[in-house]
């Protein structure tokens, strides 16, 4: 019966597939929920910032206007200026009774301004608030200039303080490894274990050709790959919805960025099947397939180091799963999707050809 092998593999691996699906669900949901805490930890919150207003000039050399809320019973106000929020080396910028001052912007670096009030009833000044000439900075910007990281974003300048940048690096940077190595493991073990456990003779004692055997195994792997992708899509979209970030990272973007991974995983599956047929050992086939996945990743990474090495990217499958284009440019590259699909089919055909030439050990 057509599809029997596919059904058997899906049924046999159902337990582990559900366990892995649960892991993917937990991670894909929890990753977006980490983002608000991560963002807040990197965004500097200045004490009393809501009570102080700092208007910057549109051009360099213009006038800065600093104003603050008046404090009841205040006899005078003092403005301190420093290049650190701790104000340990602050200098007095203003001392008087006004609640607004203006001064020329004759500097380039970040400055902080603390406004305090002298109150008759107290001996120590009362802090009204602190303002800064720049918003909270993303400390990962310098790190992202490293080609090892810029390759994950297609060389784009992103911010980890935005949901798109955070998910692109924190989710997709490990997703290929988690899903890819899982598929690599299954694709090798599905076939090599039949060799090691002497099941091939029994398998082919029924009217099943070697071609059909491999095609149905590949079909089972493709269904499994699609399943874990759909689980990840649901989990990631659900996590983004829980933090009200779907306006920035829509469900459609989640779907397209992850569904583009399907032919990527199919290529890994086809490579795993080919190595299983060639070596007929689970450990050897798995080692070669894992090495292939990591080699492709390093080729893509090294290809981002300089223009002279860009040829490496052209031979890496990572270059053709361009989730960054979907996330940052709203462009799904159909041609890349088709190219990886064709490559997977070609590898399966090669696997069939090799399998038909191979002797089955008894």
C-alpha positions in Angstrom: 0.0 0.0 0.0 1.3 3.4 -1.0 2.2 5.5 2.0 2.7 2.5 4.4 6.3 3.3 5.1 5.6 7.0 5.6 2.8 6.0 8.0 5.0 3.6 9.9 7.8 6.1 10.4 5.3 8.8 11.6 3.7 6.3 14.0 7.1 5.0 15.3 8.5 8.5 15.8 5.3 10.0 17.2 6.4 10.0 20.8 9.7 11.8 20.2 8.0 14.1 17.7 5.5 15.2 20.4 8.2 15.7 23.0 10.3 17.8 20.5 7.1 19.7 19.5 6.5 20.5 23.2 10.1 21.8 23.5 9.6 24.0 20.4 6.3 25.3 21.8 7.8 26.2 25.1 10.9 27.9 23.6 9.0 29.8 20.8 6.4 31.1 23.3 8.9 32.1 26.0 11.4 33.8 23.8 9.2 36.8 22.9 8.1 37.0 26.5 11.7 37.5 27.6 11.9 40.5 25.3 10.2 43.2 27.5 12.4 42.4 30.4 15.5 42.4 28.2 14.5 45.7 26.6 13.8 47.3 29.9 17.1 46.1 31.4 19.0 47.9 28.6 16.9 51.1 28.5 18.1 53.6 31.0 15.4 54.9 33.3 16.3 58.2 34.8 14.8 59.2 38.1 12.1 61.8 37.8 12.5 62.0 34.0 8.7 62.6 33.6 9.1 65.8 35.6 11.9 67.3 33.4 11.6 68.2 29.7 14.6 68.6 27.5 14.2 70.1 24.0 17.1 69.6 21.7 17.8 71.8 18.7 17.3 70.4 15.2 20.8 71.5 14.2 24.2 71.5 15.9 25.0 74.7 17.6 21.3 75.5 18.4 19.8 76.2 21.8 18.8 73.5 24.3 15.7 74.3 26.4 15.5 72.6 29.7 12.3 73.0 31.8 10.9 71.3 34.9 7.9 71.1 37.1 7.9 73.7 39.9 8.2 72.3 43.5 5.9 73.7 46.2 7.9 75.7 48.8 11.0 75.7 46.7 13.2 78.8 47.2 15.6 78.2 44.3 16.6 75.6 41.8 19.9 74.2 40.7 20.8 72.4 37.4 23.8 70.1 37.4 25.5 68.9 34.2 27.5 65.7 33.8 28.4 63.1 31.2 27.4 60.3 33.5 24.0 59.6 35.1 25.6 59.1 38.5 26.4 62.9 38.5 29.6 62.2 40.5 31.6 64.8 38.5 28.7 67.2 38.0 29.1 70.9 37.5 26.6 73.6 38.3 24.9 74.7 35.1 22.3 77.0 36.6 21.3 78.4 40.0 18.2 80.5 40.4 14.4 80.7 40.8 13.3 80.1 37.1 11.8 76.8 36.0 13.2 76.9 32.5 16.6 77.7 31.1 18.1 77.7 27.6 21.7 77.3 26.6 23.8 76.6 23.5 24.5 73.0 22.5 28.3 73.2 22.0 29.1 69.5 22.6 28.7 66.2 20.8 28.8 63.6 23.6 25.9 62.5 25.7 25.0 64.8 28.7 22.8 64.5 31.7 21.0 67.3 33.6 19.8 66.9 37.2 17.4 69.5 38.5 17.2 69.9 42.3 15.3 72.3 44.5 16.2 74.1 47.7 13.3 73.9 50.2 13.2 76.1 53.3 12.1 73.2 55.5 15.0 70.9 54.6 18.7 71.3 54.7 19.4 69.0 51.7 18.3 69.7 48.1 15.3 67.8 46.7 15.8 66.0 43.4 13.1 66.9 40.9 14.3 64.8 38.0 17.1 63.9 35.6 17.1 64.3 31.8 19.5 63.2 29.1 20.3 64.5 25.6 20.1 61.0 24.2 17.7 58.1 24.6 18.8 54.7 26.1 21.5 53.2 23.8 21.6 49.6 22.7 24.9 48.3 24.0 24.8 45.4 21.4 25.3 47.8 18.5 29.1 47.4 18.5 28.7 43.6 18.9 26.4 43.4 15.9 29.1 44.9 13.7 30.9 41.6 14.0 30.4 39.6 10.7 29.4 36.5 12.7 26.4 38.4 14.0 25.7 40.6 11.0 25.3 37.5 8.8 22.3 36.6 10.9 20.6 39.9 9.9 21.8 40.1 6.3 24.2 42.8 7.2 21.4 45.1 8.3 21.7 47.6 11.1 19.2 46.5 13.7 18.4 47.2 17.3 18.0 44.6 20.0 15.7 47.1 21.7 13.1 46.3 19.0 11.1 43.1 18.8 12.3 42.4 15.2 15.9 42.7 16.1 15.6 40.7 19.3 13.7 37.8 17.6 16.0 37.8 14.6 19.0 37.2 16.8 17.7 35.4 19.8 15.2 33.1 18.1 16.5 32.5 14.6 20.2 32.3 15.6 19.5 29.0 17.4 16.4 27.8 15.5 18.4 26.4 12.6 20.5 24.4 15.0 17.6 23.1 17.1 15.4 22.1 14.1 18.2 21.3 11.7 20.1 18.9 13.9 16.8 17.2 14.9 15.9 16.6 11.3 19.5 15.5 10.6 19.3 13.0 13.4 15.9 11.6 12.3 16.8 11.4 8.6 19.9 9.4 9.3 18.4 7.1 11.9 15.2 6.4 9.9 17.4 4.6 7.2 20.7 3.6 8.9 18.9 1.9 11.7 17.2 -0.4 9.2 20.6 -1.4 8.0 22.0 -1.9 11.5 19.0 -3.8 12.7 18.9 -6.1 9.6 15.4 -4.9 8.6 16.2 -4.2 5.0 15.8 -7.8 3.8 12.4 -8.0 5.5 11.4 -4.6 4.0 12.2 -5.6 0.5 10.7 -9.1 0.8 7.4 -7.2 0.2 6.7 -5.5 -3.2 8.4 -2.3 -2.3 11.1 -0.8 -4.5 14.2 1.0 -3.2 13.0 4.1 -4.9 9.6 4.0 -3.2 11.3 3.2 0.1 13.5 6.4 0.0 10.7 8.6 -1.4 8.3 7.6 1.4 11.0 8.1 4.0 11.7 11.5 2.6 7.9 12.3 2.6 7.8 11.3 6.3 10.7 13.7 7.0 9.1 16.5 5.1 5.8 16.1 7.1 7.8 16.1 10.3 9.7 19.2 9.3 6.4 21.0 8.4 4.9 20.0 11.7 7.7 21.4 13.8 7.7 24.6 11.7 3.9 25.0 12.2 4.4 24.5 16.0 7.1 27.1 16.0 4.9 29.5 14.1 2.0 29.1 16.5 4.3 29.5 19.5 6.2 32.5 18.3 3.0 34.3 17.1 1.3 33.5 20.5 4.3 34.8 22.4 4.4 38.0 20.4 0.7 38.4 21.0 1.1 38.0 24.8 3.4 41.0 24.8 1.3 43.0 22.4 4.1 43.1 19.8 2.2 41.8 16.7 1.9 45.3 15.4 5.7 45.3 15.1 6.2 41.6 14.2 3.0 40.4 12.6 1.7 36.9 12.4 2.1 36.9 8.7 5.8 37.8 9.1 6.2 35.0 11.6 4.6 32.6 9.1 6.7 33.6 6.1 10.0 33.8 7.9 9.6 30.3 9.3 7.9 28.6 6.4 10.9 29.6 4.3 12.8 27.1 6.5 10.9 24.1 5.1 13.1 23.5 2.0 16.2 24.3 4.2 15.2 21.4 6.4 14.3 19.2 3.4 17.9 19.7 2.1 19.3 18.6 5.5 16.9 15.6 5.4 18.0 14.7 1.9 21.7 14.9 3.0 21.0 12.7 6.0 19.3 10.1 3.9 22.2 10.1 1.4 24.8 9.7 4.1 22.8 6.9 5.6 22.7 5.1 2.3 26.4 5.6 1.7 27.7 4.6 5.2 24.8 2.4 6.5 25.8 3.3 10.1 23.8 5.7 12.3 26.9 7.2 14.0 28.9 7.7 10.9 25.9 9.1 8.9 25.0 11.4 11.7 28.5 12.7 12.1 28.8 13.5 8.4 25.4 15.1 8.3 26.1 17.2 11.4 29.4 18.2 9.9 27.6 19.3 6.7 25.2 21.5 8.6 27.9 23.3 10.6 30.2 23.6 7.5 27.3 25.3 5.6 26.9 27.7 8.6 30.5 28.5 8.8 30.7 29.1 5.0 27.9 31.6 5.3 29.5 33.3 8.3 32.9 33.5 6.7 31.3 34.8 3.5 30.2 37.9 5.5 33.7 38.8 6.6 34.7 40.5 3.3 33.7 40.9 -0.3 36.5 38.6 -1.4 34.9 35.7 0.6 31.3 36.3 -0.6 31.6 33.3 -2.9 31.3 31.1 0.2 27.8 32.4 0.8 26.7 31.3 -2.7 27.4 27.6 -1.8 25.8 27.8 1.6 22.2 26.7 2.1 21.9 29.4 4.8 22.2 32.0 2.2 18.9 30.9 0.6 16.8 30.9 3.7 16.6 34.6 4.0 14.3 35.2 7.0 15.9 38.6 7.5 14.3 39.9 4.2 10.9 38.9 5.5 11.4 40.4 8.9 13.0 43.7 8.0 12.0 44.2 4.3 8.7 42.4 4.1 10.1 40.4 1.1 9.7 36.7 0.8 12.2 35.4 -1.8 10.3 32.8 -3.7 13.2 32.1 -5.9 15.3 31.0 -2.9 12.5 28.8 -1.7 12.3 27.1 -5.1 16.1 26.7 -5.3 16.4 24.9 -2.0 13.4 22.7 -2.9 15.0 21.7 -6.2 18.3 21.0 -4.4 16.5 18.7 -1.9 14.9 16.8 -4.8 18.2 16.5 -6.6 19.8 15.1 -3.5 17.0 12.6 -3.1 17.5 11.5 -6.7 21.2 11.0 -6.0 20.3 9.0 -2.9 18.0 6.8 -4.9 20.7 6.2 -7.5 23.3 5.3 -4.9 20.9 3.1 -3.0 20.0 1.1 -6.1 23.8 0.5 -6.7 24.5 -0.5 -3.2 24.4 -4.0 -1.9 22.3 -4.6 1.2 24.4 -6.4 4.0 22.8 -9.5 5.4 
